[in-house]
Amino acid sequence: MPAKILIVDDEPPIIDLLTYNLKLANYQVVAAGDGKQALAQARREQPDLIILDLMLPELDGLEVCRTLRRERDVPIIMLTARDAEVDRVVGLELGADDYVVKPFSVRELMARVKSVLRRTGPGRPDTPAGVTRVGELRIDAARHEASLGVVLLELTTLEFELLHTLARHAGQVLSREQLLEQVWGYQYHGDLRAVDAAIKRLRTKLRQAAAGADLILTVRGVGYKLAS
């Protein structure tokens, strides 16, 4: 079955443009014009990915993202205004997988959609199978489970893939560009805050499980590494 994508935007021309191009690429498409409709459609249709505008009537995109993250691990690509830097950072910290700035290139957005679905789809062919252990951290790729000691970590798919990548290179510093290529699945030209936001969320969850210990280390000017 082709992947189902929910488009959430209050501008009909954008919905029409994205619907046309996504259907041309053989995706199923559903749409919503405001935040309340978005939540209703997401719950009813169970999409494989959501393209979510942040500036929405009824309920803004940040609140939609926050609510969806409490309910389900569905990939989210945000659409944001060029000057909405704070909203982009907040959206990423709430758990959005990526963002595209308006006015956007349809080609770029389609590449992001393809990349996210390849990472989150069944089988995840780029994810090595087996169990990876680093200290008390245990990652089972086949079961898609990660635990720290006796604590089972509640991670989104993106956070799991990020932790798995860091664990496979434990003690080695990975740049933001390397993490984008290995985890997000594409070479990114521009803002690297998607990595920083995902690291921040993952680091918080690991700290909670490790009673405050910091397992992900920042190497200033270089990138991140998992303590070995």
N, C-alpha and C positions, 0 to 999 in steps of 0.2 A: 504494500500500500504506500502511495506517496505521502510524504510528510505533510501535516496540516499546520498552517501558519495563520495566526490571528494578527490582523493589522488593527491598531488602535490609533486613530487620528481624527480630529474634528474638521479636517480640510478634505472635502470630497475629491478634488483633483489629485491629491496625494494618494488617497485610497485607490482611486481608479488607476493611477500610474503603477503603483505597486502590485495591485491585483493582476493587471495585464501581464506584467513581467514575471511575476511568480507563477501564474498559470501557464505562461509560455515555457517555463522551466519545469512544468509538470508537478507543481505543488498544489495541494488543496488550499483554498483560501477562504477565511471567514473574516468579517470586519465588525468594528464597533466605533461609534462616533463620540463616546464620552466615557468617563471613568466607571460609572455604574454599569453601563452596557458591557464594558471590557471585563469586569469581574463576572458578570452573568454568563457571557460568552465563554470565558476561560473555564468556568465550572461546568458548563454544559458540553462544550465541544472538546475539552481536553486536548488543546493544541500541542504540537511538538515544539513550537517556538512562538514567541510573541514579539512583534515589532511595536514598540510602545512610545508614543509621543508623550512628552512630559507636560506640555501645556494643553490641558484638557478641561472642558466644562464638567460640572457636577462633582467630580472627584479627580484631583490632579494625578499625573502619572507617578509621582513619588509615592503617594498613598496607595495607588494601585500596585506598584512594585512591592511596597512593604507588606501589603495584605497577601499578595500571591506568594511571597517568600515564606510566609507563615504556613501556607496551605500546601504548597507543592514545589518541587524542584523542576520548574520549567525554565528553559533558557529564555533570556530577555535581552533584546537589542533595543536600546533607547534611541529615540530621535530627539535631538535637542536644538535649540536656537544657538546661533554662533556666539552670542554674548552670555549664555547661561552656564558659565563655568562652575559656579557653586552648585547648581542643580546637577550637573554632570558628575561632580565628585560625590555628592550625596547619593545619587542614584547608584553609582558603582559600589559605594560602601553599603548600600541596602541589599546588594546582591545581583544587580544587573550584570550580564556577562560582557557587554560591550556597548558602545554608542557610536552613532553617526550624526554628524552635524549638518543641519539644514543651512542652505540648500545643499543637497547631497548628490553624489554621483550614483545613479542606479546601478552601474557596473560594480562600484565599490560595495554597495549594500548587498547586492546579490552574492558577491564573494564572501562577505561576512556571514550571510545566511548559510551558504554552503559549508563554510568552515565550522560554524557552531553545530550544525546538524551532523557533520561528520564526526565531531568530537563526542557528541551526546547520544548519537544513534546506537542501535543495537550492535553489539559485538565490539564496537570501538576498536577497529583493526590496528590503530597506532598505539594501543595500550598493551605493553608486554604482560603476558599472563604470569601466574605464580604468586608467591608470597615474598614480600620485601620486608626485612627487619632492620631497624636502626635503634639500638638500645631497647627501650620498652615500647617503641612504636612498631606496630605490625600492620602491614597493608596487604590485603588479599584482593588481587585484581579480579579474579574470577567471580568472587562473591560481591565485589565492589564494596568492601568493608574496610574501615581503618579503626584501629583501637590503640590506645595509649595505656599500657598496663591493663587494668580491668575495665577501663572506661571506653565504651564504644562511641566513637566520634560521629556527630551528626553533621555531615558535610554535603554541600551541593555537589553536583557532578563536576563543576569547574574547580571547586576547592579540592575535591578528591584527586583530580588529575594533576593539579598543581602540587599537592603534597606528595603524590606518587613520583612525580618528576624530580622534586627536590630530594626525596629519599633514595632514588636510584643513583643520585650524584651526591650522596651525603658527604659533607666536608668540602665539597667543591663549590666554588662561587659560580653562580649562573647569572649572566646579565639579564636585564629586562627584555632585551631583544631576543635572547636565547629562549627565555621562558615564553614569550609570545609565539615564537616559531614552534616550540615543542608542545605547548599546552593549548594555545588558541588555534594554532594550525596555519598561520600565515605570517608573512613578513610585514611588519607594521611600520608605516612611515609617518611619524608625527608624535602625538601625545602618548606617553607610556603609563598614564595614571591608572589604566585598567589593571595592570600588574600590581601597582602599589596598593590599590583598593582591595584586590583579592588577597594579597599577602596580609593586609591588615585584618581582614575578616578571619582568615585562617589562623593567624598568630593569636588572635583573641580566643578562638576555640581551643587551641593547643594550650594556651596559658591556663584556661579554666580547668582543663583536664590534668595539667601538670602542676597544679597548686601554685601557679604564678611563675614557674620557670619558663624562660624564653628559649624555645627550641629553634626558631628561625632567626638567624642573625643577619643584620644589614652590614654589608661592606661598602662604606661610603665611596661613591664614585664608580663602583663596579657593579654590585647587584646584591643577591641574596644567597644564603646557603643554609642547609639544615645541619645543626650541630651533630657531629658523629660520635 
